[in-house]
Amino acid sequence: MRKLTPFDRSAQTAPRLLTARAIHTVDDAATTATAMLIDGGRIVEVGTVAECEDAAERQGLAPERIDLGDAVVVPGFVDAHAHPLMYGQMMTWVDCGPDKAGSIPEIVALLRAAAADAPEGRPVRGYGYEQRNLAEQRHPTRFELDEVASDREVYLMNASGHGGVVNSYTLDLNGIDRDTPNPAGGEFFRDADGELTGELSDAACNILTGVHGVKIGHHGPNFHLADEAEEHLRQLDAASRRFLAGGVTSIGDCQVTRREFDMYLRLAEAGRLDLRVSMYLLSHLLDEALEMGLVGQFGNAHLSFAGIKLYADGTLGGWTAYFPDGYVGDPCRTGQLYHEPAEYAELIRRAHAAGLQTATHAQSPTAIEMVVSAIEAALAERPDADARHRIEHCGLPTPEQIERMAASGIRPVNQTQHYFNWGEGVEQAIGTPGERFNPLGEFERAGVGFTISSDAPVAEPIPLEAIQTAVTRVTRRGHRLGPDDLRISALSALRAHTIEGAISIGREDDLGSLEAGKYADFAVLSDDPLAVAPEEISAIVVRETWVDGERRHRAA
């Protein structure tokens, strides 16, 4: 893998010597220290106070002393799969999640209140419902959303982010009727009589971005809804504050279109990009990327191009992941593939031949097989021992697929908060195989390098919650998902959200652990995630978050 040439924007950061109860470096030896010397935004020494004082004297530094008391320091969390602009935008929508609404009438009431307060004609957008969390155990319909408004667009996004429900006005505006064919990789759902229900999924979401908005064809779910540029920048700022509050310092944005690319450039030019962002362009831009010569990582230490994002199938949360024999919970649903296997394999071949890392969303065994087979073929054509192709989510790989992933260096990027929030729903959808959802313990035993991330806004960027769930596999409702051998240790989970995340975005040379020469990115915690009881990890408070040796967040 070609490496990014870093650029220090913080070379003038003053030297500091920090002390704490424990500093978990997450280096190969799992070293725990009590002091850390930083200068110019980078780590100079980690060890005892005396060792750091000697290093400061050798380099002629007079560092500021900062005693963090009983706090515990860990590397800044790397969220290798998230959608920051989408997350910030949804923070301006109506929260219809389970904490706000437990039934469809309650959702309608929330949306109606928002419509009453909105200017005439402005769309009403809500998010966060998960049909199995509702009293009715189903999706709302367009007729129920017609009660919100019939003179403007109403869109209620499913918690999965892969679609949701719209009102009749939205369908009429876009010329969608009962005779409209489903697009490749998506669906306009119909009832038993063939009438549109208002539910739409995956590639059908292209209708949501309007005539002049971002269009991505059948390359993924379209959540790239446009607002004014300044509003998008405010949304990114708000999202960044949430990530920092969780201790996250680096992000892999796993679906970048011209909307996201433009906003990141604007933030960087304005000096407002506090997080490190590695961008994965969506595969509908592969031709443009190759034409421009984007054949490896480039950028600086805060904004970089990392690779190409692809989709194989849909989502388990929305029941659009591809199960050709149907879902146990609904045999009439099979989900869908975004590409025919040959078309997908050609996308992978072309990206790999150019030296690009790929990151493919795949949940079902059938979809994962399509990804693994395509990567194996690409590697056979052009061997590369460090290609680091990724499978995003990688919900239900077979044991045989896991062994092949290990042999090909394929890295799963998992989200344990998915099963924390709705793990029972996976079992309801596909039966007992759902107990293996995100089998981290199996990855570890097979020698597969795996990563934990949030997929925000599908889950909140709370790494300590993700780590706790990886250790316990206990859901929000207290259900333990699968056997104990799928669980991992707290140290393995911490590594998965730090150094393994850095490896997955190709930045382990300067991020992911607290070692001399790396950037001084770290989180200051109220307790030790490696020492408290597993069920108490998520209660640990992120007191401070530092990037480039500067404090970017401090808890109230």
Secondary structure, DSSP 8 states (H G I E B T S, - for coil): --------S-TT---EEEEEEEEE---TT--EEEEEEEETTEEEEEE-HHHHHHHHHHTT---EEEE-TT-EEEE-EEEEEE-HHHHHHHTTSEE-STTT-SSHHHHHHHHHHHHHHS-TT--EEEEEE-GGGSTT-S---HHHHHTT-SSS-EEEEETTSSEEEE-HHHHHHTT--TT----TTEEEEE-TTS-EEEEEEEGGGGGGG-SSS---TTSS--------HHHHHHHHHHHHHHHHHTTEEEEEEEEE-HHHHHHHHHHHHTT---SEEEEEEEGGGHHHHHHTT--S-EE-SSEEEEEEEEESB--TTTT-S--TT--SS-TT----BSS-HHHHHHHHHHHHHTT-EEEEEE-SHHHHHHHHHHHHHHHHHS--TT---EEEE--S--HHHHHHHHHHT-EEEE-HHHHHHHHHHHHHHH-GGGGGSS-HHHHHHHT---EE---TTSS---HHHHHHHHHH-B-TTS-B-S-GGG---HHHHHHHTTHHHHHHTT-TTTSSS--TTSB--EEEESS-TTTS-GGGGGG--EEEEEETTEEEEE--
